[in-house]
Amino acid sequence: MNFFRKYIFPALYGLLVYFTIRLLHDTDIGELFWERDFYINGIEMACSILVGYLAIYLFEWLFRYYDRRWPVQLSYHDVVRELTILVCADLVLVNVVFVPMDITLHITQHKEPIPWADVADINMIPTLYAIVYYGIARSRTWLKAYVNNKMQLEKLTNDHLETELKFLKAQYHPHFLFNALNTIYFQMDEDVAGAKKSTELLSSLLRYQLYDQQQQVPIKQELEYLQDYIQLQKIRASQKMRLNVVFDENLADQLVYPLLLLPLVENAFKYVGGDYKIDISIFINEKGLLFKVYNDVPTTMKLKDNYSGIGHENLKRRLELLYPNKHRLIAGGEAGSYIAQLELEF
């Protein structure tokens, strides 16, 4: 293949240019080139083969020059720049070899200068073939540049999203820690043993957040984490609070992104009031998970369509990043109660 491309193809390229010029020219003037003197055709074909070798070697040298001179980046500006240089070089080559040859042969035969139409054919046809050759020869280079650009763009996008997720988690941990420490604070004066137990629960929660996280975790680990958090909140909760927790027994090894359920539970404990009822349930269905949190709120509390605060805002943003078009979060209140529902598709 390399032998053909290096030694045979340039000659074929030159002959293709020659026969195309002859076809168009002879069709225009009604001449048959094979009826001319053989030496004239022989000279023309020999010059065409020479131009073919010179052109191909020139093009390949220019391609190496492009790669050394400019980094390969797919852009219209780069393509136009390379193509302009190649066409100009091809025109110089054609006018150095073909035009003097044609002038000499034409004067020898017809005793007059060649028509301008011949000059146009000699310049236009090799130029068109040079453009076609450029498109074929450089297509692999530009395809590689396109793929590299897409990969770099994807990497930058992923790096940006990963940085944003880390930033959101960095905000989220202090928010959770503040609420947990506040719970332990109220225990210190009344129940030291209970404060120690709460500290152990907090330690377990932080260990999950800091050490046990992977990209995704089995849902059973997330539910165990949620149970520890609920246990921690029950310690400081009012005695009149009614808590109902239901976890689907079929939830086990399904993979989910961690720390997406807690903000809704956290808000329920934070805003509970009125009849002090909290219902927490999670079930699996044909699409994925259905997580629902209900809590009573104080009658004086002004209900909004969505909770506000760092935890809830971070949850919405993390859902957008981790489950694009695969989640549904509904939150709203009415008649002294508030309901938050999160659906996740596997």
N, C-alpha and C positions, 0 to 999 in steps of 0.2 A: 504493500500500500504506500509506504514512504517512497519507494522507488518510482512508482507511478506518479505520485504527486509531485516529486522533485524533478523528474526527467521527461515524463510523457505528457502530463497534463499541461505544462506551459506551451508546448507545441500545439496541442489541440486547442487551447485557448486562442492562440494567435491565428490558427486556421479558421476558427469559428468567427472571429472578428473579420477576417479577410473575406470569407464567403458571404457573410451578411452584407458587407459593403458592396461586393460584386453583385449580389442578388438585387439590392435596391437600385444600384446604379444602372445595371444592364436592363432591368425592368423599365426604368425611366426613359432610357434612350433607345430601347429596342435592340440591344446588342447581345451577342452570345459570346461569353468570354472564352469558351473552348475553341472558337473559330479563330482566335487571335494567334499570333506567333507563340510557339511554346516557350521561347526564352523569356518573353514578357511575363507570362503567367508564372514561370519558374522564379523570376526575380521577385515578383510581388509576393509569392508564397514564402520564399526564403526570408524576405524582409518581415513578413507577418509572423513567421515562426520566431525570428529574432526579437521582435517586439513582444511576443508572448512570453519568452523567457525573461526578458528585461522587465516587463510589467509585473509578472508574478514575483520575481525576486525583489523588485522595488516595493511591491505591496507588503510582502512579508517583512521586509526591513522596516517599513513604516509602522507595521503593527507592533514590532518589538520596541520601536522608538516610542510609540504611544504609551506602552505599558511601563517603560522606564521613566518617561517624562512626566506622566500624569497618573495619579491613582485611578484605578478602574472604578468609576462611580456612574451608575446609569443615570444619564440626564440628556435632554435634547441638546443642550449646549455642547456637551462633549461629543455627541454623535455628529452634530453639524461641523464642529471644529475638525474632527478626524476626517470626515468625508470631504471637506473643502480642501484639506492638504492633499489627500489622495487624488482627487480629481485634477487639481492643479499639476501635480507631479505627472499624472497620466497624460495630460494635454501637452506638457513639455516634451515627454517622450515621443508621443505621436507626431508632433510637429518637427522634431529633430530627425525622425526616421521616415515616416510615411510621406509627409509633404514633399521633401526634396526628391524622394524616389519617384513620386507621381509626376512631379514637374519635369523631371528628366525624361521619363518614359513618354510623357505626353508630347513634349517638344520634339522628341525623336520621331514620333509617329505622325503628329499632326502639324508640326512646325508652328505651334502657337501655345500660349500659356494655358494652364488648366482652368476650367470654369470655377467660379466661386461655389457652385453647388457641389463640386467634387471636394473642395476644401471643407465644406460643412459636413458632408458625409464622413470624411476621414476623421473629423474631430468629434462628431456627435455619437457615432456608433461605438467606438472604443470607450467613450465616456460612459455610455449606458451600461456596457458590459462591466466596466470597472465598478460602477455603483452596485450592480447585481453581485459581483464577486465580493465586494466589501460586506454587503448584507449577509451573504452566506458564511463567509470566513469569520466575521466578527460576531455572529449570532451566539455562538457558544460563550464568548467572553461577556457579552451583554447579558445573557441569561444568567451566568454565574454572578455577575454584578447585581442583577435584580434579586436573585435568591439571597445573596449576602445582605443587601439592603433590607429585605423583608425580615431576615433573621435578626439583624441589628435593631430594627424597629420593634420587633416582638420582644427582644431582650430588654430594650429600654422600657417598653410598656410593662413587662413583668417586673422589672426592677422597681419601677415607680409604684406599681400596685403593692409589691411586697413591702416597700418602705412605708407606704401609707397604712398598710395593715399593722405593721410594727408600731407606728405612731399611735394608731387607735388603741392598740393593746396597752401601750405605755400610759395612755390617758385612762384606760379602763381599770387597770390594777389599782392605782391610787384611789379611784372612786369607790371601788369595792372595799378596799382596805379601810378607808375612812368610816364606812358604815359598820364594818365588823368591829373595829376598835371602839366605836361609839357604843356598841352592844356590850362589850367587855367592861367598858368604863362604868356603866350603870350597875354592874354586878360587884365591883370591887368593895364597896362599903357594906354590902349586905350578905354576899355569898362568895367567899374566897374560893371554896371548893368548886363552885359553879364557874367562877372566873377561870380557874385552872382548866376545867373541862372545855370551856369556850375557847381558851387559848389553844388547846390540842386540836379542836375542830378547825380553828383558823389556820393552824400549822398545816393540817391535812389539805385544806383548800388551797393554800398558797403553794404547797408542794405540787399539786395537780396543775396549777397554773404555770408554775415556773419550770418544772422538771418533767412532768408526765405527758406533756402535750406533743403530739405529732402533727403532721399536716392535717390528717383526719383521725378521729378516734372512734372506737365502737360506742354506740349509743349507751350501752350499759355503764361505761365509765362516766359518761356525762350525767347519767341519772344518779349514780352514786355520789358524784360531786354535788348535784342538786339536793340530794337528801341531806348531806352534811350541812349545806347552807341553810336548808329549812330547819334543821335541828338547832343550828346556831341562833336563828331568828326566834324560834319558839322559846328560847331561854328568857329573852327580854320581853316577849309578847304579853299582852294583857291576858289575865285569866279568863276573861269573857270571850276571847277570840275563839272562833270555831274554824278549825282547819281540816280540810278534806283533800287528800292527795291520792290520785289514781294513776298508776303507771301500767300500761299495757304489758302483759306477760310475754307477748311475742317480740317485744323489743329486746334485742340481745347484741348481735354483732353487726348490725347495720352501721355503716360509717357516716359520720357527720363531722362538720367542723366544730371545734369546741367553743364553749363560752357564748353560745348564741341564745340559750334559754334563760340564763340567769337574770338579765336585765328586766325581763317581764315579771319574774318572781320577786325580784328586789323592789320594783316599784309597787307591787301589790302589798308587801309588808310596810313599805314606806308610807303609803297613802291610805291604808286600811282605817276604817272608822265606822260610824253608824252602828250597825249590828255586828260588826267585827267578824264578818264571814269571809273566808278565802277558800276558793276551790281551784285546785291545780290538777290538770289532767293532760296526759299525752297518749296518743293512740297511733297505730300504724294502719294505713289503708293501701289501696292499690297504687296510689301515686307516690306516697312517702309518709311524712310525719304530720300529725295534726296536734299542735300544742295550744292549750287554752288555759288562761288564767282569769279568774273572776274574783273581784274583791268589792266589799262594801266601802263606801267613802262617807266622810262626814257630811251631814246635810248642808253645812255652811260652805262646803268646798265647791268652787266653780269648776264645772267639768269642761274639758277641752277635747278636741278631736284626737289629739295625741299627747302622750306624756312629753314633758320637756326635761332637759337635763343631759349631762354628759353621757350617762349610760345608754339612754334610749337613742340619742342621736348617733352614737357610735354603732349601736346595733343596726340601725337602718343603713348606715354606710357600709358596714361589714357584710350585710346581706346583699347589697348591690354588687360588692366586689366578689363575694364567694359564691353566691347563687344568682347570677344574672338571669332574669326571666324564669327563674325556677323557685320563686318564693312569693308568698303573699302575707303581708302583715296588716292586720286590721286592729285598730284600737279606738275605743269610744265609750262614752258613759251616758247613762240615763237613769232617772229615778233613784238616785242615791247609790248607784253601783257602777262599776267600771269593768269592761271586758277587753282583754287583749288576746288575739288569736294569731298564731303563726303557723303557716303551712310551708313545708319544705319538700321539694321533689328530690328523689334519689337520682 
